[in-house]
Amino acid sequence: MKKFNLFLTLAIIISLSACGPTVEQAIKYNDDIITKSEEIKTKVNSLTESYDKFVNEQSEQYHAEALKTTKEAIVFISNLEPFDNDTSLKAGALVLFKTYESVLEVEHKRLIELMKL
């Protein structure tokens, strides 16, 4: 049993010290994507809250800010290198951000036009 525990301990130490991205790098990569997502969410929330007390110029300003933030996030994610040769997180973020962009360009724009009436 002692040999097994020693072997297991050595295996864990070797695997943790192997070359590759560190935990800190993984956390930073994930945090960068989450930060961009939170920025978009904040702008979109401001836009949707502006609908309650609709003021034409204010809603249009919030719409422009949300769209700008979304486009900047798409560029940021597009330029982000894959993490450890895995593009799944990057690809998922791009799909999400492009969906936000599409909804802002079509649905929210149309909603503001309708509310002007």
C-alpha positions in Angstrom: 0.0 0.0 0.0 2.9 2.4 0.8 4.4 1.7 -2.7 1.0 2.5 -4.3 0.7 5.8 -2.3 4.3 6.7 -3.2 3.7 5.9 -6.9 0.4 7.9 -6.9 2.1 10.9 -5.3 4.9 10.8 -7.8 2.5 10.5 -10.7 0.5 13.5 -9.5 3.7 15.6 -9.1 5.0 14.6 -12.5 1.6 15.3 -14.2 1.3 18.7 -12.5 4.8 19.7 -13.4 4.5 18.6 -17.1 4.8 21.3 -19.8 1.7 23.0 -20.8 -0.6 25.9 -19.7 -0.8 26.6 -16.0 -4.0 26.8 -14.0 -3.4 30.6 -13.8 -3.2 30.9 -17.6 -6.5 28.9 -17.9 -8.2 31.2 -15.3 -7.0 34.3 -17.1 -8.1 33.0 -20.5 -11.6 32.2 -19.1 -11.8 35.5 -17.2 -11.0 37.5 -20.3 -13.9 35.9 -22.1 -16.2 36.3 -19.1 -15.2 40.0 -18.7 -16.2 40.7 -22.3 -19.5 38.8 -21.8 -20.3 40.8 -18.7 -19.5 44.1 -20.5 -22.0 43.2 -23.2 -24.6 42.0 -20.7 -24.3 45.3 -18.8 -24.9 47.4 -22.0 -27.8 45.2 -23.1 -29.4 45.5 -19.7 -29.1 49.3 -19.8 -30.8 49.2 -23.2 -33.7 47.0 -22.1 -34.2 49.1 -18.9 -34.4 52.2 -21.1 -37.5 50.7 -22.8 -39.5 51.1 -19.5 -39.1 54.9 -19.6 -38.7 55.2 -23.3 -36.9 58.3 -24.4 -36.0 58.1 -28.0 -32.4 59.5 -27.9 -31.5 57.6 -24.7 -32.6 54.3 -26.1 -30.8 54.9 -29.4 -27.6 55.9 -27.4 -27.8 52.7 -25.3 -28.4 50.7 -28.5 -25.3 52.2 -30.1 -23.2 51.5 -27.0 -24.4 47.9 -26.7 -23.7 47.3 -30.4 -20.2 48.9 -30.2 -19.3 46.9 -27.1 -20.5 43.7 -28.8 -18.5 44.4 -31.9 -15.4 45.2 -29.9 -15.8 41.9 -28.0 -16.1 40.0 -31.3 -12.8 41.5 -32.5 -11.2 40.7 -29.2 -12.3 37.1 -29.2 -11.4 36.7 -32.9 -7.8 37.8 -32.1 -7.6 35.5 -29.0 -5.3 32.5 -29.5 -6.8 29.1 -28.9 -6.1 27.8 -25.4 -3.8 24.7 -25.4 -4.8 24.0 -29.1 -8.5 23.9 -28.1 -10.8 26.4 -29.9 -14.1 25.3 -28.3 -14.3 28.0 -25.7 -13.3 30.7 -28.2 -15.7 29.3 -30.8 -18.5 29.2 -28.2 -17.9 32.8 -27.2 -17.9 33.9 -30.8 -21.2 32.3 -31.4 -22.7 33.9 -28.3 -21.3 37.4 -29.1 -22.4 37.2 -32.8 -25.9 36.2 -31.6 -26.0 39.3 -29.4 -24.9 41.4 -32.4 -27.6 39.9 -34.6 -30.3 40.5 -32.0 -29.1 44.1 -31.4 -28.9 44.8 -35.1 -32.3 43.4 -36.0 -34.7 42.9 -33.1 -33.7 45.8 -30.8 -33.3 48.2 -33.7 -36.8 47.3 -34.9 -38.2 47.5 -31.3 -36.8 51.1 -31.0 -38.4 52.0 -34.3 -41.7 50.7 -33.2 -41.5 52.5 -29.9 -40.9 55.8 -31.7 -44.4 55.4 -33.2 
